[in-house]
Amino acid sequence: MSDEHHTTDPSGSARSAPGSAAERRGPPRPRLLVLLFGIAVVLIGADAITKSLAVAELEDREPVKLFGGALYLVLFRNPGAAFNIGTGLTWLLALLAIVVIGGIVWFAPKLRSTGWAVGIGLVLGGACGNLVDRIFREPAPLRGHVIDFLSVFAPDGSVWPVFNLADSGIVCGGVLIVLLALLGYDYDGTVHRRGAERTTTGDSGDHPAEGERGEAADDRSTERGRASPGSAEEQRRDDDEGSS
């Protein structure tokens, strides 16, 4: 009966322990799913509209200079990835995009962080936007060329590869996810606090652990046990001498 009264919940004690190095917090899961897929849908729509406008307005035209040459509008059909990588593997890039999208959809219900939901929503929208081009645009399904039309500081993409809104979403989402991970914000809502870790480490160095105190007590008990037979024998000798 006494054991039942002293039984505690290990998980509950871990959550309430002072100086804990991590805290779990975050909005409800349905709200995060709406945020994630809402961002993806908006980005897919904006990407499709701007690509259609680029094809209609920039075909067979000179690059359009904006913001004093900081940005140029120029139509470019890209069969590969950024920096013209994998131009002969368009079908493989399409399959990789399908795998990434499937992984994000499977991973999304595990999210408990608003920042991660925003970042993954941007990546999902960008991947879907470019995948639409690869599936439906010429020359063939899964080999379609992606429409790029934004070039910074040069009209020919010599400073930075020509890109589109989907590419921007992928890059911005990836940077946000990496930044959150470096700052200690996990996808499941856990926030790691480095100050708490340092405090916990310092406290453990100042005070002996429970195991060490228990071992010291056991050693003292053993020494007393070893000394007790000799003490009893000396007492019997003293009694014999007194009676004689």
N, C-alpha and C positions, 0 to 999 in steps of 0.2 A: 504493500500500500504506500509506503514512504517513497519508493522509487517512482510511482506514478505521479506523486505530487511534485517531484523535482524534475520531471521530464520537460524539456523545452524544445522548441522548434528551431533547428539549426538555421534554416533559411531566414526565419524571423529575426534571430539574433544577429545574423550577418547584415541584414538590412538596417538594423537599429544601432549597429556598432559605431561609436564616434570615430572620426578620422578616416572613414571609409574612402577608398581611392576612386570610387565610381558611383554615379547616381544614374538611375534609369528614369527617364521622363519623356513625354511626347504626347501629341494629340491622338485622338482615336484613329484606328486604322482606316475606317471608311473615308474619313475626311482626307487622309493622305493619298488614298487611291484616286479619289476624285481630283485632287490637285495634280498628281502625277500624270494621269491620262488626259486631264484637261489641258495641261501645258503641251503634251505631245500632240493632241488634236489641233490646237491653235497653231503650233509650229508647222505641222503638216499642211494645213490650209494656207498659211502665209507663204510657205515655200512653193506650193503648187501655183498660187496666183502670180507670184513674182517671176517664176520661171516662164509661165505662159506669156506674161507681158514682155519679158526679155526676148523670147522667140519672135513675138509679133513686132516689137519696136526696134530691136537691135540687129536683126538679120540684114546682112550686106550693108552695114553702116559703119562709119568710123567710130572709134571709141568716144564716149561722151565723158567730158571732163567735169568733175564736181569738186567743190571745196578747194579750189586753187590747185588741183592736181593731187590732192590727198586720196581721192577715190575716182576710179574710172568705171564706167559701165561698158562692158565689152562681152559679146556672145562667144562662148567657148563650149564645145561639146567634148566632154571628157570621158573616154572609154575606161579609164583606170581610176586609181585613188589619187590622193593629194600628191603633189610633186611628180605627177605622171607616172606613179609607181603601178606596176601590174596592168599596163595597157592591153596586154594580150590575155589577161585572165579575168575579164569582166564577169564571166559566169561564176568564177570562184568568189569574187567579191560579193556578188549577189547572194550566194549561198552563205557566206560568212555573216552578211547582214541579217539573213533570216535566222541564223543561229543566235546572234546577239539579241534580236528582238524577242525570240522565244525565251532566252534566259532572263531577260528583264521582266517579261510577263510572269514567269515562274517566281522570280525573286521579289516582285512588288509587294505581295501580301505580308512579307516579313518586315517591311519598313515601319519604323516608329519615329523617324526624324523628318521634320519639315524640309530642312536643307537638303538631305539626301533625296527626298521626293522631288524637289525642284531640279536637282542635278540629273537624276535618272530620267525624269520627264523630258528634259532637253535632249539627252542622248537618244532616248526612244524616238522622239519626234524627228530628229535629224536622220537617224538610221532609216526610219520609214519613208521620209521624204526622198532620199536618194534611191531607196529600193524601188519606189514607184517608177522612177526614171528607168532603172535597169530592167524592169519587167515590161513596161508599156511603150517605151520609146524605141526608135530605130537604132540598130538595124534588125534586132530580133529579141524575143523574150529572153530574159536573163542576160542579155548582151547589149542592152540599150545603153546609150551614152548619156551621162548625167549633164544637165544644163548648168553651167557656171557662168556668172556674169558680173562678179565684183572683183576688182583688181585695185590694190592699194599702191600708191606712189609711182605706178607705172602702168601704161595701157596694155602691156603684153604679159603681165604676170612675172616679170623678171625679178622684182623685189620680193614678192610673196605670191604663191600660186593663186590663180583665179578661183574663186569659191562662190558659194551660194548661202542662203539662210540655213539650210540643213547642216552644212559644214560648220557654220557658226554655232549652231545649237550643240553639236557634238563636242566642239572644242570648249565652249563655255561650261557645258555640263560636266565634262571630264575635269576641268580645272577646279570647279566648285567641289566635286567629290574628293579630289586629292587634298584640297585645302581643309575640308572638314575632317578628313582622316588625320591629317597632321596636327590639327588643333585638338584632337581627342574626342571628336563627336562621331560615334558609331551609328551605323544604319538602324540599329534596334533601339535607339533612343538613349543608350548609355553614354554618359559624359564622364570621361576620365579626367581627374584633377591631379596634376602633378604635385601641387602643394600638399595635398592630403597624403600622397605617397611618401613624400619626404618626412612629414610629421609622424606617420606610422613607423617608418624605419627608425627615426630617432628615438621614439618611445621604446621600441623593442631592444635598442642597444643599452638603454639606461636601466632597465629592470630585468632581472633574471626570468627566464621562461618557466612555465609551470612544470615542464618535464625536468628541468635542471633542479628545481626545488624538491621535486619528488625523489629524484635520484640521491640528492644529498641526505634527505631524511632516511631513505632506505639504508644508506651507508652507515649512518649513525646507529640505526637500529641493529645492524649486523655487528658493529663493533661492541655494542652493549651485550648482544647475545653471546659473542665470543668471550667477553670478560666475565660473564656471570658464572660459568662453571668453576673458574678458579676462585672466585670470591666465596662460593658455597663451600668449596673444599677447605679453604683457610678457616672458615667459621667452624667447621667440624673439628679441625685440629685444636682450635682454641678451646672448644667445649671439652674435648678429651683431656687436655692439660689441666683444665680447671677441676674436673672431677677427680683426677688422680691426686 
